Amino acid sequence: MQEPLLGADGQDYDTFPEKPPPSPGERARGGALQNKRVFLATFAAVLGNFSFGYALVYTSPVIPALEHSLDPDLHLTKSQASWFGSVFTLGAAAGGLSAMVLNDLLGRKLSIMFSAVPSAAGYALMAGAHGLWMLLLGRMLTGFAGGLTAACIPVYVSEIAPPGVRGALGATPQLMAVFGSLSLYALGLLLPWRWLAVAGEAPVLTMILLLSIMPNSPRFLLSRGKDEEALQALAWLRGTNTDVQWEFEQIQDNIRRQSSRVSWAEARDPHIYRPVIIALLMRLLQQLTGITPILVYLQPIFDSTAVLLPPQDDAAIVGAVRLLSVLIAALTMDLAGRKVLLFISGYAMGWGPITWLLMSEILPLRARGMASGLCVLVSWLTAFVLTKSFLLVVGAFGLQVPFFFFAAICLVNLVFTGCCVPETKGRSLEQIESFFRAGRRSFLR
């Protein structure tokens, strides 16, 4: 009998029978191939997050360049710069809204692939921009693609990954987003702003090529009645020498009990609304820490402070530290647990990667596609308000005011983590959902 997620007693948590533990020889033969294939599928998907991180901070080196541009059609005022920085988040909110439909209509994989269309178009518009409208439209399109992938990729990764590595793989979307941001900062030291947009096309095209040969999520295929295709996808992901029948039957049993979409009446059931509310609040509080306006305006922020190094160098250093922190989180998440890292670490090790992972883990299957899109919508509408107002608040009251607000939100996050966030380390998605279905109040401890 496994321990429950948060230490509650009772027999109803262990919904599915334990699979007999494999011998060391079986683990050695099956584990390596299993993880290699899951890693490959994950890498193909999270290239979308790389593009997202790259596009998000595109304005950091570009705004200073355009504020000093001699071309009157491209010269940015402070007000125009705030729109150039923030309109990306409006596009991301629209992408999250579309994910509420596309995630369940097309499936996780095809939705990720679809995001390449607005992403490629947006980069092309910015690379060839001859006026502010082309820059704004390009930012909105790349934001739409980012919002769509932000909702779809964590769900895809969590649904194809076995429990033992789901924490590490669940951190890869944030890891690749941070790597994409670092790449932009580094290239910003070498390339003019138009060529930065051209370079952004490369990961988009690579993602399309790799994802085209990857399987869809077995859970999604089963939810669409494609049992044989789902079994083939699971067998490919786990390796030809791995017995997947037990895992397949476990997933199949859970999906059969949830064969229809959630109705409004069922949404009032605690096992549906509690994990959705927790996920929504995590996304809201994550944005209220101020991470998006800080990243979008990172170089202008350093411009306004008395730092020793050039602002573009400082931005690259921040990107490198974020990448190292997320890498540490990915390596320790399945050992230390999600909740511990939320308590003891900073944004890049805690509230950055872990909230995305927890969102994809705790949302119920029947509502996962729509609820993940709703979470992204709330997240990026909040980001828009913060990003649009950040420069105006700094101009009126100084840099310290928004940062005091962000610090206060971090204290709220600690209380929320202690009261409401469950520990999901080492649990299958079916076990996590069974925990909420049991209706215990202990998940709030």
ABEGO torsion letter per residue (X at the ends): XBBBAAGBBEAAABABBBBBBBBAAAAAAAAAAAAAAAAAAAAAAAAAAAAAAAAAAAAAAAAAAAAABABAAABBBAAAAAAAAAAAAAAAAAAAAAAAAAAAAAEAAAAAAAAAAAAAAAAAAAAABABAAAAAAAAAAAAAAAAAAAAAAAAAAAAABBAAAAAAAAAAAAAAAAAAAAAAAAAAAABBAAAAAAAAAAAAAAAAAAAAABBBBAAAAAAAGBAAAAAAAAAAAAEAABBAAAAAAAAAAAAAABABBBBAAAAABAAAAAAAAAAAAAAAAAAAAGAAAAAAAAAAAAAABBBABBAAAAAAAAAAAAAAAAAAAAAAAAAAEAAAAAAABBAAABAAAAAAAAAAAABBAAAAAAAAAAAAAAAAAAAAAAAAAAAAAAAAAEAAAAAAAAAAAAAAAAAAAAAABBBABGBBAAAAAAAAAAGBAAAAX
